[in-house]
Structure formats: C-alpha cells, structure tokens
C-alpha cells in the first residue's frame, strides 16, 4: 500500500530504501504481499487499483532482482531462498475488483496472484465479511464459484476477514486446504476478526494453517497495553487447539503504513472501531520479528516447534498447493482433506 501510493518511477527505489532493510533485519525470507484496495476506489476504480498494485509488485521485484523474487509456486520460492533472495507471494485481500466476474480470477492468477480472500469487513458480491456476522450469511453462488475456481488453479483460499457462517460454509465444501493469513484466537480476545476454537479445528482438519495476527487490537481489549506475551498467548492457544503443525505468523503490520498514508488531520484514526495505530512495543514492523522467537523460546517451545511457527508450516502449504491444479475429480461435493 505504501509503495504503490508513490509515483511509479520510484516504486523500486522506495521499496529498497524503506522496506527491504526492515525485512532483512527481521530475518524475513518469504513475504506475502497483500493487495488491499481502499474504500474510496470502490466500486468504479477497484479493478484499476488492483491491477496497479499488482503491477507495483512486479516492478519492485524486477527493480531489485538481487534481493527479491516474485514467486508463483513452492519450487520458485525454494529457488529464491537458495539464491539468498526474499521470496514474494502476491495475495488479494478481498476481491472488490472482481465481484461477480469470477471469470477474472484466472486473469489474476496469470498475473501472479496465489492467495486470496473474498471479503473484508463488509458485504461483497461473493460473501459477507466478519463485520457483518449478524446477517448469518453463507457464500453467495458467485462466492462458491470463486472458491472452486481458486481450487482449480492452485490458489490458496484465505478465510481471514470472512464472516463466521461464511467460514463454516467454506470448511464444509472446500476440497483443498485453506489458510487464515492474519487471524488470532477468539477465545482470548472476543472480536469478530478472530477465529473460534471450532474454526481453528476446522482449518486444521482440512490441512490448513492459521497465521496469528500481531495487531494489538485483536490480541487484547486494551490495545495500548498489548505486549509480546499477549501475542505468544495467542500463538500458544492456536497451537494447542489446531495443533503445532497448523499455526504460523500473520503480522498485519499496519502502524507505519497507517502513519505514512493518513493525513495529519486524522491522527488517532480508528479503523472500523479498532485502534489501528496501537502495536506491541518493538513489533511495529518487520525488523522486530526476532522478538517473537525470543518469546517462543521463553515460553518453552522447542526449536522444531519454533521453526514450524516461524514459517515451516506455511511453506509446507505453499509447496503443496501454490500454482498446482486441482487433482482430477476434485470440486463440488468433495470434502476437505
């Protein structure tokens, strides 16, 4: 979001100067790049902004070939890591540029998108976001088509932000594993953006992974008092409920982007009722990620368990699913694995 807000001619250099050092200092070697389209682009400009941000990802990767690589599958990720590059994976956070035009999903796949969700906080043509839980709605017919098309192509379906009954619907009909890219535990913080224990178990039963959100407002009710212990509490809870093989990290580092893109007139801005500016001290951005490892060590996780949490679980999913066409016969009526 911050890079694409700049003029195109400085996309590569801005990424290299502002974000690359943070990723390197944080020890990041695989980074999911989410395309999120702000509300003022919707509906008319949503597809244009989606394509602009996808182009931004390609440009920043092409402009920094010694440091990063845009990857389409697990093999390309492994090749990038072997060369000492950070692997970038393109994702869509909701599909406001697609809506009912599900036939555009293969187009986005051709452009490199490998992970996608179909709703954010509100209602879309595909499903209701978690902010609309009161509607009790499942996926629309176009939402089901979108899920099937993503499964066919080898795109990971992301349930983060999806409404509760929508999540249940997906877990009921999915034929491939799903991912929650940035969702914490509702048992510890009762917020509609977090996942219940039943949902955690459902993702795990299908072979998926839940990546714990770092955003302070989703970890504890008093966001300004959030600490690393709150984050480790959520990781520990997800691991205990879903299993150690089904938990990862989904930081949702918003503070710097929010401060960078929000005019001074709007300081203290609360997004949909949450304090988007509150963060765990030291974990305002990627460079603080070693603090998570420290917290896991102190909590008693083994080295093998920590490696799984830090990315091995997600990489297992990426290697198995990204860019791989669905097995023959998968689809309607097939249960989740």
Secondary structure, DSSP 8 states (H G I E B T S, - for coil): -TTTTS-GGGHHHHIIIIIIHHHHHTT--EEEEEE---GGGTTTTHHHHHHHHHHHHHHHHHTTTTTEEE-SSHHHHHHHHHTT-EEEEEEESS-TTTTT-GGGHHHHHHTTEEEE-S-SSSB-SS-BBGGGGGG-----HHHHHHHHHHHHHT-EEE-TTB-HHHHHHHHHH-SS-EEESS--BTTTS--TTSB-HHHHHHHHHTT-EEEEE--GGGT-SSGGG--HHHHHHHHHHHHHHH-GGGEEEE----HHHHHHHS-GGGTT-EETTEETT---TT-SSGGGTHHHHHHHHHHT--HHHHHIIIIIHHHHHHHHHTT----TT-STT----
